[in-house]
Every structure is written in structure tokens, then in C-alpha cells.
Amino acid sequence: EAGGAGADAATAASEVEAAAEAEGEDESEVEAEAELLGYFVLLHADRPVEVSTALAAAPLLAARPAVVQALRIVAAFGRGDAPSLRRALAAAPPLAADSAS
């Protein structure tokens, strides 16, 4: 089941990225899609295979600030690094900070 969910996440992420490229989406639409991927990372942090699969499927989105910020939150939490977690949450948009806490 985990492989199926990971494959679904990868398919969805790659489809979003392909659509963004093909349709010539403006920057705000791409940022919104990256923000959604960031929320996916936060909400599925306990499923590293699914997160890795989704990030690998959308490398252009994965490099966006919203996703990088989500990864910082997850990494700090995983390390048990309270000071880094506080900094990452303070720098995150309000919804991301609420999702991670």
C-alpha cells in the first residue's frame, strides 16, 4: 500500500509540474503549487518514502522556497533540534507553522 500511495504522490506531483511547464503558468500559480507540495511534505513527514517520491517527481517545485521551508521544519523536528525547529517555524507561513505543530 505504501508503494501505491508513493506512486500516486509522484504521479500527481509530476503531472502538476508538467502542466505548469506546458501551460506556461505564471509565477503565482507555480508558487501556489509549490506551497501545496510543501504542505504535503509537512503532513506526510511520517512517510519518508512518499515524500521522497513526490519530491523526486517534481524537482522544479521541490526547489521552491515553500518546499525548502517545509523540509527545514521536518529535518529540525527529526533531529530533535528545538532551536532550529523554532527558527524554521517562525520563518514559515502561518498555515505551515500550524500544520507542523
Secondary structure as UniProt FT lines:
FT   HELIX           2..23
FT   HELIX           27..43
FT   TURN            44..46
FT   HELIX           48..57
FT   HELIX           59..62
FT   HELIX           65..79
FT   HELIX           82..91
FT   HELIX           94..100
//
